[in-house]
Amino acid sequence: MSERSAPPKDTAGPIAGDSHVDCAMDAATEAFVAYRNMLFTVAYEMLGSATDAEDVLQETWLRWVGVDLDTVLDRRAFLVRITARQALKRLRTLGRRKESYVGPWLPEPLLTAPDVAEDVELADSVSMAMLLVLETLAPTERAVFVLREVFALDYDEIAQAVDKTPAAVRQIAHRARAHVAARRPRGTGSPAEHRAALQAFQAAVETGDLQGLLDILAPDVVALSDGGGVKHALLRPVVGVDKVARLLAVGWWKHDAERSVEPVQVNGGPGLLIRVDGEIDGVLAVRVENGYVTGAYHVRNPEKLSRVEREIAVSRRLPGH
Protein backbone atom coordinates (compact mmCIF):
# COMPACT_ATOMS: atom_id res chain seq x y z
CA MET A 1 0.00 0.00 0.00
CA SER A 2 1.43 3.37 -1.00
CA GLU A 3 2.27 5.97 1.61
CA ARG A 4 -0.17 8.32 0.00
CA SER A 5 -3.21 6.14 0.59
CA ALA A 6 -2.09 4.20 3.65
CA PRO A 7 -3.85 4.79 6.95
CA PRO A 8 -1.87 7.64 8.51
CA LYS A 9 0.50 6.46 11.22
CA ASP A 10 -0.18 9.47 13.42
CA THR A 11 -3.93 9.82 12.93
CA ALA A 12 -5.25 12.49 15.27
CA GLY A 13 -7.76 11.28 17.80
CA PRO A 14 -8.25 10.39 21.47
CA ILE A 15 -5.20 9.81 23.64
CA ALA A 16 -3.17 6.76 22.66
CA GLY A 17 -3.13 4.05 25.27
CA ASP A 18 -6.91 3.90 25.71
CA SER A 19 -7.52 0.21 24.99
CA HIS A 20 -10.99 0.81 23.56
CA VAL A 21 -9.67 3.48 21.20
CA ASP A 22 -6.71 1.31 20.19
CA CYS A 23 -8.99 -1.63 19.42
CA ALA A 24 -11.28 0.61 17.36
CA MET A 25 -8.33 1.94 15.36
CA ASP A 26 -7.06 -1.60 14.81
CA ALA A 27 -10.49 -2.69 13.58
CA ALA A 28 -10.80 0.34 11.29
CA THR A 29 -7.34 -0.25 9.85
CA GLU A 30 -7.96 -3.97 9.37
CA ALA A 31 -11.20 -3.36 7.47
CA PHE A 32 -9.69 -0.63 5.31
CA VAL A 33 -6.66 -2.73 4.38
CA ALA A 34 -8.84 -5.77 3.62
CA TYR A 35 -10.94 -3.84 1.11
CA ARG A 36 -8.32 -1.42 -0.15
CA ASN A 37 -7.64 -2.99 -3.57
CA MET A 38 -11.35 -3.24 -4.27
CA LEU A 39 -11.95 0.36 -3.16
CA PHE A 40 -9.09 1.58 -5.34
CA THR A 41 -10.58 -0.24 -8.33
CA VAL A 42 -14.00 1.30 -7.69
CA ALA A 43 -12.47 4.79 -7.62
CA TYR A 44 -10.19 4.17 -10.61
CA GLU A 45 -12.99 2.84 -12.80
CA MET A 46 -15.12 5.83 -11.89
CA LEU A 47 -12.32 8.35 -12.51
CA GLY A 48 -9.88 6.85 -15.02
CA SER A 49 -7.07 8.33 -12.93
CA ALA A 50 -4.92 6.43 -10.45
CA THR A 51 -3.75 9.70 -8.92
CA ASP A 52 -7.29 10.81 -8.21
CA ALA A 53 -8.26 7.32 -7.07
CA GLU A 54 -5.46 7.41 -4.48
CA ASP A 55 -6.69 10.80 -3.30
CA VAL A 56 -10.20 9.39 -2.97
CA LEU A 57 -8.86 6.52 -0.85
CA GLN A 58 -7.12 8.99 1.43
CA GLU A 59 -10.38 10.92 1.81
CA THR A 60 -12.21 7.66 2.44
CA TRP A 61 -9.75 6.72 5.17
CA LEU A 62 -10.05 10.09 6.90
CA ARG A 63 -13.83 9.72 7.02
CA TRP A 64 -13.69 6.05 7.95
CA VAL A 65 -11.57 6.57 11.10
CA GLY A 66 -14.17 9.04 12.36
CA VAL A 67 -16.97 6.48 12.20
CA ASP A 68 -18.22 4.61 15.28
CA LEU A 69 -17.75 1.04 14.03
CA ASP A 70 -20.28 -0.25 16.56
CA THR A 71 -22.98 1.41 14.45
CA VAL A 72 -21.80 -0.12 11.16
CA LEU A 73 -23.60 -3.32 10.17
CA ASP A 74 -21.73 -3.92 6.90
CA ARG A 75 -18.24 -2.47 6.77
CA ARG A 76 -17.73 -3.33 3.11
CA ALA A 77 -20.92 -1.53 2.08
CA PHE A 78 -20.08 1.46 4.25
CA LEU A 79 -16.58 1.80 2.79
CA VAL A 80 -17.87 1.43 -0.76
CA ARG A 81 -20.46 4.12 -0.06
CA ILE A 82 -17.83 6.56 1.21
CA THR A 83 -15.52 5.79 -1.72
CA ALA A 84 -18.25 6.12 -4.34
CA ARG A 85 -19.47 9.42 -2.92
CA GLN A 86 -15.98 10.90 -2.86
CA ALA A 87 -15.23 9.60 -6.35
CA LEU A 88 -18.50 10.98 -7.70
CA LYS A 89 -17.74 14.39 -6.25
CA ARG A 90 -14.26 14.33 -7.81
CA LEU A 91 -15.61 13.02 -11.13
CA ARG A 92 -17.76 16.11 -11.53
CA THR A 93 -14.71 18.30 -10.92
CA LEU A 94 -12.63 16.30 -13.40
CA GLY A 95 -15.29 16.78 -16.05
CA ARG A 96 -14.79 20.53 -15.87
CA ARG A 97 -11.01 20.10 -16.05
CA LYS A 98 -11.19 17.92 -19.15
CA GLU A 99 -13.07 20.62 -21.04
CA SER A 100 -9.81 22.59 -21.28
CA TYR A 101 -7.53 19.57 -21.82
CA VAL A 102 -5.13 19.88 -24.78
CA GLY A 103 -5.73 17.10 -27.31
CA PRO A 104 -7.36 13.74 -26.66
CA TRP A 105 -7.68 12.65 -23.02
CA LEU A 106 -6.71 9.07 -22.18
CA PRO A 107 -7.00 7.29 -18.81
CA GLU A 108 -3.93 7.06 -16.62
CA PRO A 109 -2.33 3.69 -17.48
CA LEU A 110 -1.69 1.06 -14.84
CA LEU A 111 0.80 -1.77 -14.93
CA THR A 112 -1.21 -4.79 -13.80
CA ALA A 113 -0.23 -8.29 -12.73
CA PRO A 114 -0.62 -11.19 -15.20
CA ASP A 115 -3.44 -12.69 -13.15
CA VAL A 116 -5.64 -9.68 -13.95
CA ALA A 117 -5.68 -10.76 -17.61
CA GLU A 118 -6.95 -14.17 -16.50
CA ASP A 119 -10.04 -12.53 -14.96
CA VAL A 120 -11.72 -11.60 -18.23
CA GLU A 121 -14.43 -9.43 -16.67
CA LEU A 122 -11.98 -7.48 -14.52
CA ALA A 123 -9.53 -7.02 -17.40
CA ASP A 124 -12.31 -5.75 -19.64
CA SER A 125 -13.63 -3.35 -16.99
CA VAL A 126 -10.24 -1.64 -16.46
CA SER A 127 -9.17 -1.69 -20.12
CA MET A 128 -8.41 1.58 -21.88
CA ALA A 129 -11.19 0.90 -24.37
CA MET A 130 -13.83 0.36 -21.65
CA LEU A 131 -12.68 3.36 -19.61
CA LEU A 132 -13.07 5.51 -22.72
CA VAL A 133 -16.61 4.19 -23.14
CA LEU A 134 -17.34 5.02 -19.50
CA GLU A 135 -16.14 8.57 -20.19
CA THR A 136 -19.24 9.00 -22.38
CA LEU A 137 -21.56 8.44 -19.40
CA ALA A 138 -22.82 11.16 -17.08
CA PRO A 139 -21.13 11.01 -13.63
CA THR A 140 -24.04 9.35 -11.80
CA GLU A 141 -24.57 6.90 -14.67
CA ARG A 142 -20.90 5.95 -14.54
CA ALA A 143 -21.00 5.39 -10.79
CA VAL A 144 -24.13 3.25 -11.01
CA PHE A 145 -22.77 1.22 -13.92
CA VAL A 146 -19.47 0.50 -12.17
CA LEU A 147 -21.05 -0.43 -8.86
CA ARG A 148 -23.74 -2.61 -10.43
CA GLU A 149 -22.14 -4.21 -13.48
CA VAL A 150 -18.57 -4.59 -12.25
CA PHE A 151 -18.98 -5.05 -8.50
CA ALA A 152 -22.53 -6.48 -8.46
CA LEU A 153 -23.75 -4.31 -5.61
CA ASP A 154 -27.48 -4.42 -5.00
CA TYR A 155 -29.67 -1.45 -5.87
CA ASP A 156 -30.23 -0.47 -2.24
CA GLU A 157 -26.47 -0.20 -1.61
CA ILE A 158 -25.94 1.82 -4.77
CA ALA A 159 -28.85 4.10 -3.90
CA GLN A 160 -27.17 5.03 -0.63
CA ALA A 161 -23.88 5.67 -2.40
CA VAL A 162 -25.31 8.03 -5.05
CA ASP A 163 -28.13 9.55 -2.98
CA LYS A 164 -30.91 8.24 -5.21
CA THR A 165 -33.88 5.98 -4.58
CA PRO A 166 -33.52 2.29 -5.49
CA ALA A 167 -36.16 2.78 -8.20
CA ALA A 168 -34.21 5.65 -9.71
CA VAL A 169 -31.00 3.62 -9.57
CA ARG A 170 -32.69 0.78 -11.50
CA GLN A 171 -33.64 3.20 -14.26
CA ILE A 172 -30.16 4.74 -14.35
CA ALA A 173 -28.57 1.28 -14.45
CA HIS A 174 -30.78 0.21 -17.35
CA ARG A 175 -29.96 3.37 -19.30
CA ALA A 176 -26.22 3.11 -18.60
CA ARG A 177 -26.15 -0.59 -19.50
CA ALA A 178 -27.78 0.07 -22.87
CA HIS A 179 -25.43 2.99 -23.55
CA VAL A 180 -22.32 0.92 -22.81
CA ALA A 181 -23.58 -2.15 -24.68
CA ALA A 182 -23.92 -0.09 -27.86
CA ARG A 183 -20.33 1.17 -27.60
CA ARG A 184 -18.25 -1.44 -25.77
CA PRO A 185 -15.58 -3.39 -27.66
CA ARG A 186 -16.61 -6.91 -28.64
CA GLY A 187 -14.50 -10.05 -28.67
CA THR A 188 -11.20 -10.09 -26.82
CA GLY A 189 -9.52 -13.46 -27.19
CA SER A 190 -7.32 -15.36 -24.74
CA PRO A 191 -4.21 -14.06 -22.98
CA ALA A 192 -2.13 -16.31 -25.29
CA GLU A 193 -3.68 -14.65 -28.36
CA HIS A 194 -2.97 -11.26 -26.83
CA ARG A 195 0.68 -12.15 -26.30
CA ALA A 196 1.06 -13.43 -29.87
CA ALA A 197 -0.55 -10.30 -31.31
CA LEU A 198 1.59 -8.05 -29.13
CA GLN A 199 4.78 -9.83 -30.23
CA ALA A 200 3.89 -9.35 -33.89
CA PHE A 201 2.89 -5.74 -33.28
CA GLN A 202 6.07 -4.95 -31.31
CA ALA A 203 8.31 -6.51 -33.95
CA ALA A 204 6.65 -4.53 -36.72
CA VAL A 205 6.79 -1.26 -34.76
CA GLU A 206 10.45 -1.66 -33.79
CA THR A 207 11.57 -2.38 -37.35
CA GLY A 208 9.16 -0.04 -39.12
CA ASP A 209 7.73 -3.05 -40.98
CA LEU A 210 4.76 -1.57 -42.84
CA GLN A 211 3.54 -4.92 -44.16
CA GLY A 212 3.83 -6.45 -40.71
CA LEU A 213 1.65 -3.68 -39.32
CA LEU A 214 -0.88 -4.06 -42.13
CA ASP A 215 -1.08 -7.76 -41.29
CA ILE A 216 -1.69 -7.33 -37.55
CA LEU A 217 -3.89 -4.20 -37.50
CA ALA A 218 -7.66 -4.52 -37.87
CA PRO A 219 -9.29 -2.66 -40.80
CA ASP A 220 -10.99 -0.18 -38.44
CA VAL A 221 -8.10 0.21 -35.97
CA VAL A 222 -8.04 3.46 -33.97
CA ALA A 223 -4.91 5.22 -32.66
CA LEU A 224 -5.10 7.83 -29.91
CA SER A 225 -2.34 9.64 -28.07
CA ASP A 226 -2.28 11.86 -25.00
CA GLY A 227 0.54 14.33 -24.43
CA GLY A 228 -1.40 16.60 -22.10
CA GLY A 229 -0.13 19.64 -23.98
CA VAL A 230 3.36 18.86 -22.65
CA LYS A 231 4.61 16.14 -25.03
CA HIS A 232 4.08 15.82 -28.76
CA ALA A 233 0.95 13.78 -29.48
CA LEU A 234 -1.84 13.38 -32.00
CA LEU A 235 -4.45 16.11 -31.73
CA ARG A 236 -7.21 13.84 -32.99
CA PRO A 237 -7.81 10.10 -33.44
CA VAL A 238 -6.33 8.35 -36.48
CA VAL A 239 -8.65 5.70 -37.92
CA GLY A 240 -8.10 2.94 -40.46
CA VAL A 241 -5.43 0.34 -41.08
CA ASP A 242 -3.53 2.24 -43.79
CA LYS A 243 -3.26 5.51 -41.85
CA VAL A 244 -2.38 3.89 -38.53
CA ALA A 245 0.16 1.51 -40.10
CA ARG A 246 1.96 4.37 -41.83
CA LEU A 247 1.88 6.47 -38.68
CA LEU A 248 3.50 3.69 -36.65
CA ALA A 249 5.98 2.64 -39.34
CA VAL A 250 7.20 6.09 -40.32
CA GLY A 251 6.52 8.42 -37.44
CA TRP A 252 7.26 6.20 -34.48
CA TRP A 253 11.05 6.26 -34.12
CA LYS A 254 13.24 9.29 -33.86
CA HIS A 255 16.74 8.63 -35.11
CA ASP A 256 18.36 11.07 -32.70
CA ALA A 257 17.40 9.13 -29.56
CA GLU A 258 18.01 5.68 -28.14
CA ARG A 259 14.66 4.00 -27.71
CA SER A 260 13.68 0.71 -26.14
CA VAL A 261 10.35 -1.09 -25.97
CA GLU A 262 9.35 -3.55 -23.25
CA PRO A 263 6.19 -5.71 -23.36
CA VAL A 264 4.04 -5.21 -20.25
CA GLN A 265 0.52 -5.76 -18.97
CA VAL A 266 -1.36 -2.45 -19.15
CA ASN A 267 -4.83 -2.20 -17.64
CA GLY A 268 -5.28 -5.94 -17.81
CA GLY A 269 -4.22 -6.21 -21.44
CA PRO A 270 -1.13 -6.15 -23.66
CA GLY A 271 1.00 -3.05 -23.91
CA LEU A 272 4.44 -1.60 -24.47
CA LEU A 273 6.53 0.48 -22.08
CA ILE A 274 8.63 2.91 -24.12
CA ARG A 275 11.90 4.41 -22.88
CA VAL A 276 14.00 7.12 -24.49
CA ASP A 277 17.62 7.31 -23.37
CA GLY A 278 16.68 5.07 -20.45
CA GLU A 279 13.82 7.28 -19.21
CA ILE A 280 10.14 6.34 -19.48
CA ASP A 281 8.66 8.28 -22.40
CA GLY A 282 5.27 6.66 -22.75
CA VAL A 283 2.99 3.67 -22.50
CA LEU A 284 1.19 2.15 -25.45
CA ALA A 285 -1.83 0.08 -24.46
CA VAL A 286 -3.02 -2.25 -27.20
CA ARG A 287 -6.54 -3.53 -27.70
CA VAL A 288 -6.62 -7.00 -29.29
CA GLU A 289 -9.80 -8.51 -30.65
CA ASN A 290 -9.90 -11.84 -32.47
CA GLY A 291 -6.16 -11.78 -33.06
CA TYR A 292 -5.96 -8.26 -34.51
CA VAL A 293 -5.01 -4.94 -32.95
CA THR A 294 -8.13 -2.76 -32.91
CA GLY A 295 -6.90 0.03 -30.67
CA ALA A 296 -3.57 1.69 -29.86
CA TYR A 297 -3.64 4.11 -26.91
CA HIS A 298 -0.38 6.03 -26.47
CA VAL A 299 0.01 7.97 -23.20
CA ARG A 300 2.94 10.43 -23.06
CA ASN A 301 1.64 12.96 -20.55
CA PRO A 302 4.33 12.84 -17.81
CA GLU A 303 1.71 13.38 -15.09
CA LYS A 304 0.13 10.06 -16.06
CA LEU A 305 3.31 7.99 -16.06
CA SER A 306 4.26 8.01 -12.37
CA ARG A 307 2.79 4.56 -11.71
CA VAL A 308 4.14 2.57 -14.62
CA GLU A 309 7.31 1.31 -12.98
CA ARG A 310 5.49 -0.98 -10.55
CA GLU A 311 2.40 -3.15 -10.66
CA ILE A 312 -0.81 -1.76 -9.18
CA ALA A 313 -3.22 -4.19 -7.56
CA VAL A 314 -6.78 -4.03 -8.87
CA SER A 315 -9.57 -6.31 -7.76
CA ARG A 316 -13.32 -6.74 -7.96
CA ARG A 317 -13.33 -9.59 -5.49
CA LEU A 318 -14.67 -8.81 -2.06
CA PRO A 319 -13.16 -10.59 0.96
CA GLY A 320 -15.72 -13.01 2.35
CA HIS A 321 -18.02 -12.62 -0.66
MARMARRO-819078 format. One record per residue (C-alpha): residue number from 1; x, y, z. Coordinates in steps of 0.001 Angstrom, whole numbers. Example, Ala and Ser with C-alpha at 12.3 -4.5 7.8 and 13.67 -1.06 7.14 Angstrom:
// MARMARRO-819078
num,X,Y,Z
1,12300,-4500,7800
2,13670,-1060,7140
//
This chain:
// MARMARRO-819078
num,X,Y,Z
1,0,0,0
2,1430,3369,-1002
3,2267,5965,1605
4,-170,8321,-5
5,-3206,6135,589
6,-2095,4202,3648
7,-3852,4789,6951
8,-1872,7637,8511
9,501,6456,11223
10,-182,9475,13417
11,-3927,9821,12925
12,-5245,12494,15269
13,-7765,11281,17803
14,-8250,10392,21467
15,-5196,9812,23641
16,-3172,6764,22661
17,-3131,4051,25269
18,-6909,3901,25708
19,-7516,206,24994
20,-10990,805,23561
21,-9668,3477,21205
22,-6706,1312,20188
23,-8995,-1628,19421
24,-11281,610,17362
25,-8328,1937,15360
26,-7055,-1599,14807
27,-10491,-2692,13583
28,-10803,341,11292
29,-7343,-247,9846
30,-7956,-3970,9368
31,-11199,-3362,7466
32,-9689,-626,5311
33,-6665,-2733,4378
34,-8837,-5771,3623
35,-10937,-3845,1114
36,-8321,-1417,-149
37,-7645,-2994,-3568
38,-11351,-3240,-4267
39,-11953,356,-3158
40,-9086,1580,-5342
41,-10577,-241,-8325
42,-14001,1302,-7692
43,-12470,4787,-7615
44,-10193,4167,-10609
45,-12991,2841,-12803
46,-15122,5832,-11892
47,-12323,8351,-12512
48,-9878,6849,-15022
49,-7073,8325,-12934
50,-4918,6433,-10450
51,-3746,9703,-8923
52,-7288,10813,-8214
53,-8262,7316,-7068
54,-5456,7411,-4485
55,-6692,10804,-3297
56,-10197,9392,-2972
57,-8860,6524,-854
58,-7125,8994,1430
59,-10378,10922,1808
60,-12215,7656,2439
61,-9749,6717,5174
62,-10051,10094,6898
63,-13828,9715,7022
64,-13690,6049,7952
65,-11574,6575,11096
66,-14165,9040,12355
67,-16968,6480,12200
68,-18220,4605,15276
69,-17754,1037,14033
70,-20283,-255,16561
71,-22976,1410,14454
72,-21801,-122,11158
73,-23603,-3324,10175
74,-21732,-3925,6896
75,-18237,-2467,6773
76,-17734,-3330,3106
77,-20921,-1532,2076
78,-20080,1464,4247
79,-16581,1796,2791
80,-17868,1431,-759
81,-20462,4117,-56
82,-17832,6560,1215
83,-15519,5790,-1722
84,-18248,6123,-4339
85,-19469,9421,-2918
86,-15984,10905,-2856
87,-15233,9601,-6351
88,-18501,10976,-7700
89,-17735,14390,-6246
90,-14258,14335,-7809
91,-15610,13018,-11127
92,-17761,16115,-11529
93,-14713,18304,-10924
94,-12634,16297,-13397
95,-15288,16777,-16053
96,-14790,20534,-15872
97,-11007,20101,-16048
98,-11187,17917,-19146
99,-13073,20616,-21039
100,-9808,22585,-21285
101,-7526,19571,-21818
102,-5134,19881,-24777
103,-5728,17100,-27310
104,-7363,13737,-26660
105,-7683,12649,-23019
106,-6711,9068,-22176
107,-7002,7292,-18814
108,-3931,7057,-16622
109,-2328,3691,-17484
110,-1695,1055,-14835
111,797,-1774,-14934
112,-1212,-4785,-13803
113,-230,-8290,-12727
114,-617,-11186,-15200
115,-3440,-12690,-13150
116,-5636,-9682,-13953
117,-5676,-10760,-17610
118,-6951,-14170,-16496
119,-10039,-12525,-14958
120,-11721,-11600,-18231
121,-14427,-9430,-16673
122,-11979,-7478,-14518
123,-9527,-7023,-17401
124,-12313,-5747,-19644
125,-13632,-3354,-16990
126,-10243,-1639,-16457
127,-9173,-1694,-20122
128,-8409,1581,-21880
129,-11195,903,-24367
130,-13826,363,-21654
131,-12680,3359,-19610
132,-13072,5511,-22722
133,-16608,4190,-23143
134,-17335,5019,-19501
135,-16145,8567,-20191
136,-19244,9005,-22377
137,-21564,8441,-19401
138,-22817,11156,-17080
139,-21129,11007,-13634
140,-24040,9345,-11801
141,-24571,6896,-14669
142,-20901,5947,-14537
143,-21004,5392,-10788
144,-24132,3251,-11007
145,-22765,1218,-13923
146,-19466,499,-12173
147,-21048,-426,-8856
148,-23742,-2609,-10428
149,-22141,-4207,-13480
150,-18567,-4591,-12249
151,-18980,-5054,-8503
152,-22526,-6482,-8460
153,-23748,-4310,-5610
154,-27478,-4418,-5003
155,-29668,-1454,-5868
156,-30227,-467,-2240
157,-26468,-200,-1607
158,-25942,1821,-4775
159,-28855,4095,-3896
160,-27171,5033,-629
161,-23875,5665,-2404
162,-25307,8025,-5049
163,-28133,9551,-2978
164,-30913,8238,-5206
165,-33878,5982,-4581
166,-33518,2287,-5493
167,-36165,2776,-8203
168,-34211,5652,-9712
169,-31001,3617,-9571
170,-32690,783,-11500
171,-33638,3201,-14264
172,-30161,4738,-14348
173,-28569,1276,-14455
174,-30782,209,-17352
175,-29963,3372,-19304
176,-26216,3111,-18604
177,-26150,-590,-19501
178,-27781,67,-22872
179,-25425,2989,-23550
180,-22316,919,-22813
181,-23577,-2151,-24677
182,-23916,-86,-27861
183,-20328,1172,-27600
184,-18251,-1438,-25771
185,-15575,-3390,-27656
186,-16611,-6911,-28636
187,-14501,-10048,-28667
188,-11203,-10088,-26823
189,-9521,-13465,-27192
190,-7324,-15363,-24744
191,-4210,-14060,-22980
192,-2132,-16313,-25291
193,-3680,-14654,-28362
194,-2969,-11263,-26831
195,682,-12150,-26299
196,1056,-13425,-29865
197,-554,-10298,-31311
198,1594,-8049,-29126
199,4779,-9826,-30231
200,3890,-9349,-33893
201,2890,-5744,-33280
202,6066,-4955,-31311
203,8309,-6515,-33952
204,6647,-4526,-36724
205,6792,-1264,-34762
206,10449,-1662,-33788
207,11568,-2383,-37353
208,9162,-39,-39124
209,7733,-3046,-40982
210,4761,-1575,-42842
211,3543,-4917,-44160
212,3832,-6451,-40712
213,1651,-3679,-39325
214,-883,-4056,-42127
215,-1076,-7762,-41286
216,-1686,-7326,-37545
217,-3887,-4199,-37504
218,-7662,-4520,-37870
219,-9293,-2658,-40800
220,-10992,-177,-38438
221,-8099,208,-35968
222,-8042,3457,-33973
223,-4909,5217,-32665
224,-5098,7829,-29907
225,-2336,9638,-28072
226,-2283,11857,-25002
227,535,14326,-24426
228,-1401,16598,-22103
229,-131,19636,-23982
230,3362,18857,-22653
231,4612,16144,-25027
232,4079,15818,-28758
233,954,13779,-29483
234,-1840,13381,-32002
235,-4450,16108,-31734
236,-7212,13839,-32991
237,-7808,10099,-33442
238,-6329,8350,-36479
239,-8645,5702,-37915
240,-8101,2936,-40457
241,-5428,339,-41084
242,-3529,2241,-43792
243,-3261,5511,-41851
244,-2385,3887,-38529
245,157,1511,-40096
246,1964,4370,-41833
247,1882,6472,-38680
248,3497,3692,-36653
249,5975,2640,-39338
250,7203,6092,-40324
251,6524,8419,-37438
252,7261,6197,-34476
253,11050,6256,-34119
254,13241,9290,-33860
255,16741,8630,-35115
256,18364,11066,-32697
257,17400,9131,-29557
258,18009,5684,-28141
259,14658,4004,-27708
260,13683,709,-26141
261,10352,-1087,-25965
262,9348,-3554,-23252
263,6193,-5709,-23363
264,4036,-5213,-20249
265,518,-5760,-18967
266,-1356,-2452,-19147
267,-4830,-2197,-17638
268,-5283,-5943,-17811
269,-4224,-6208,-21441
270,-1134,-6145,-23659
271,998,-3050,-23912
272,4437,-1599,-24472
273,6531,480,-22079
274,8630,2907,-24122
275,11896,4408,-22883
276,13999,7121,-24490
277,17620,7313,-23370
278,16683,5074,-20455
279,13818,7279,-19213
280,10142,6336,-19479
281,8665,8276,-22405
282,5266,6659,-22745
283,2987,3675,-22498
284,1191,2151,-25447
285,-1832,79,-24457
286,-3018,-2255,-27200
287,-6536,-3534,-27704
288,-6617,-7004,-29288
289,-9804,-8511,-30653
290,-9904,-11836,-32472
291,-6156,-11782,-33056
292,-5957,-8262,-34506
293,-5010,-4940,-32951
294,-8133,-2758,-32912
295,-6897,31,-30672
296,-3567,1695,-29855
297,-3636,4109,-26911
298,-381,6032,-26469
299,7,7974,-23202
300,2937,10427,-23060
301,1639,12961,-20554
302,4334,12844,-17815
303,1714,13385,-15095
304,127,10062,-16056
305,3312,7990,-16056
306,4263,8015,-12369
307,2786,4560,-11705
308,4137,2570,-14624
309,7311,1310,-12976
310,5488,-984,-10550
311,2396,-3149,-10656
312,-812,-1757,-9183
313,-3224,-4195,-7565
314,-6780,-4034,-8867
315,-9572,-6314,-7759
316,-13324,-6742,-7963
317,-13329,-9594,-5487
318,-14666,-8809,-2063
319,-13157,-10588,956
320,-15715,-13009,2349
321,-18017,-12625,-663
//
